[in-house]
Amino acid sequence: MKDRKLLMIPGPIEFTPEVLRAMGMPTTSHVAPNFIEVFGQALERLRQVFLCPSGQPFVIAGSGTLAMDIAAANLIEPGDKALVVNTGYFSNRFADILERYGATVTQVHAPAVGDVPALEEVEAVLKEGGPSTGSGHGYKLMTITHVDTSTAVGVDVRGLAALGREHDVLVVVDGVCSVAGEEMRQEEWGIDLALTASQKAIGVPPGLALVVAGPRATDAFRNRKTPVPNFYADWTRWLPIMEGYEARQPRYFGTPPVNLIWALNVSLGQILDEGMETRFARHRRLSEAFKAAVTALGMKQVPVSPDKTATTLTAPYYPDGVDRAVLAHIKKSGVILAGGLHPAIKARYFRIGHMGVVSASDILATVGAIEKGLAQVGYKFKAGTGLAAAQAVLTT
Ligand SMILES: *Cc1c(COP(=O)(O)O)cnc(C)c1O
């Protein structure tokens, strides 16, 4: 344990010992009775974690990008119009994927890095596009990045999804940095497809693409006029597999990643034991404590205001005279943080993930390591200022 490090990046995150133990268990056959039960249970639990009782879950080996690919491959047909609510790096990626499947993509951009597109602007574009049914001139789907991992910007998914519903547009949410951390109520908010990956707030090592499709999304897939132009992503293959395992009757298309699914079921069980409401509240509170420390240490954040900020991560600008060299010092104190990612400001800021099993003591350890790092690179501040600000929130 001498070299123990705390991994505080926006994925992969820290995993619980129980999850890691599941990763190291002797691998069973993918049709072993105990594995069938575990896979079936994991699918049932995904519905609860996504808060989507009528959804169809998909658990497929791959990363979050595969989950995005699956959404686009199955829902888009050549010539369909798609709207991307663009908040940065991963919204750009979604636009690229949609175009690859033949969509005509319109993007509504945030006015500046760290900001979000205005609801009114999204509404105006949807109105212009007309209804998607009938004339066929409207948007078929819109994508929303719940938390942009490159900037820590969080958008009003609820408000945007309501607009999508109003205009009869399929609402697709990239929740890779949000699901099981940030508040997201898929069914209640009218989200037709939500997706994530195992290594973020779900708390399982990288390797699983997780998708929950609501009835309108699976209907749109069933009503396709053209085959899905991607062999591995095609729901035609995967629907019988997921339905089969949930009915405890395994079917084969591609070998499932047995240990990862075992670990997923353990983590989903832990998430549901905590309870979704408690979990959302814990993420909000720890985020508030951490952000209070950042502000007290004289650092500004990339998101332009608190209501446009994620609770799963924080993106502070370096203070004057400090650059990414400070991250190496922080690492020497035992905490690993991430550098900038958004191309326009990459060298000017850094990122801290605080999602999953993160605790109040992890937050304090991270603030302590940041203070020490800042002091080592010559930044002037009163030692303990950040810690006191975080503690003030944590002890109320
Ligand atoms: C991490 C992330 C992705 C990509 O996931 P990978 O597992 O790296 O492919 C997509 N969208 C968002 C919002 C993310 O945070």
The ligand as an SDF file (V2000), in Angstrom:
LIG
                    3D

 15 15  0  0  0  0  0  0  0  0999 V2000
  -15.8690    9.2230  -21.6000 C   0  0  0  0  0  0  0  0  0  0  0  0
  -16.9650    9.7560  -22.4450 C   0  0  0  0  0  0  0  0  0  0  0  0
  -17.2630    9.2320  -23.7180 C   0  0  0  0  0  0  0  0  0  0  0  0
  -16.4330    8.1800  -24.3760 C   0  0  0  0  0  0  0  0  0  0  0  0
  -16.3760    7.0010  -23.6560 O   0  0  0  0  0  0  0  0  0  0  0  0
  -15.2150    5.9540  -23.9700 P   0  0  0  0  0  0  0  0  0  0  0  0
  -15.5060    4.8580  -23.0050 O   0  0  0  0  0  0  0  0  0  0  0  0
  -13.9260    6.6550  -23.6970 O   0  0  0  0  0  0  0  0  0  0  0  0
  -15.3460    5.5400  -25.3820 O   0  0  0  0  0  0  0  0  0  0  0  0
  -18.3410    9.7590  -24.4040 C   0  0  0  0  0  0  0  0  0  0  0  0
  -19.0820   10.7440  -23.8980 N   0  0  0  0  0  0  0  0  0  0  0  0
  -18.8240   11.2800  -22.6870 C   0  0  0  0  0  0  0  0  0  0  0  0
  -19.6960   12.3690  -22.1720 C   0  0  0  0  0  0  0  0  0  0  0  0
  -17.7640   10.8040  -21.9320 C   0  0  0  0  0  0  0  0  0  0  0  0
  -17.5090   11.3310  -20.7360 O   0  0  0  0  0  0  0  0  0  0  0  0
  1  2  1  0
  2  3  1  0
  2 14  2  0
  3  4  1  0
  3 10  2  0
  4  5  1  0
  5  6  1  0
  6  7  2  0
  6  8  1  0
  6  9  1  0
 10 11  1  0
 11 12  2  0
 12 13  1  0
 12 14  1  0
 14 15  1  0
M  END
$$$$
